[in-house]
Amino acid sequence: MSLHPNLATREAAGDDYNLMFDAWMGWDVSYTLRMIKSIEKYQPLWLEEPLMGDKLDQLKEITANCSVDIAGGDHEYTRWGFQEIMKKGALNIIQPDTMWAGGILK
């Protein structure tokens, strides 16, 4: 097994499994773009929440400048917030947490 954690994950999972990484809102734009370059060869489906969810302009910058889809939105609670995410093109994959947002019909 490789010492590089992403390669170790890919080797352990094999090519038949999808990888998704979650940064838990702990990175900044430059670090995220560097990490994308590091993990893109492992073909992850997405990178989740590299930044705080309210940093829409920075998320848009990341989304526009990387090869891996950026996911998030589970800390957004309103339809207006989701509309802003979509209008700005801040995320490739929007993942609302329906329990926090009041259900799927609100």
C-alpha positions, 0 to 999 in steps of 0.5 A: 500500500502506498504512503500517499493517502489518496493513492492508498485510498484508491488502491484499497477501494480499487478502480470499481469504487467512486471516491469523494473527499470532504474538506469540512469547510477547512480550506481556502481557495489556493489550498483547495486548488493545490489539493485538486491538482493532487487528487484529480489523478485519482478521479474523485467524483467530487470534493465536498465543502472546501470552504465555508458555505457562505463564501460563494464568490470564492467557491465560484472561483474554485468551481471555475478553475478545477477539474473536480466537481465541487459539492456542498450546500448542506449548511444552507437552509432556504430556497433563496440561499440555494437560488443564490448558489445556483445563480452564482454557479458556486457549486457543481453539486448541491447537497441540501440537508433536508432535515435542516432545511425543513423537509423536501416540500418547503 
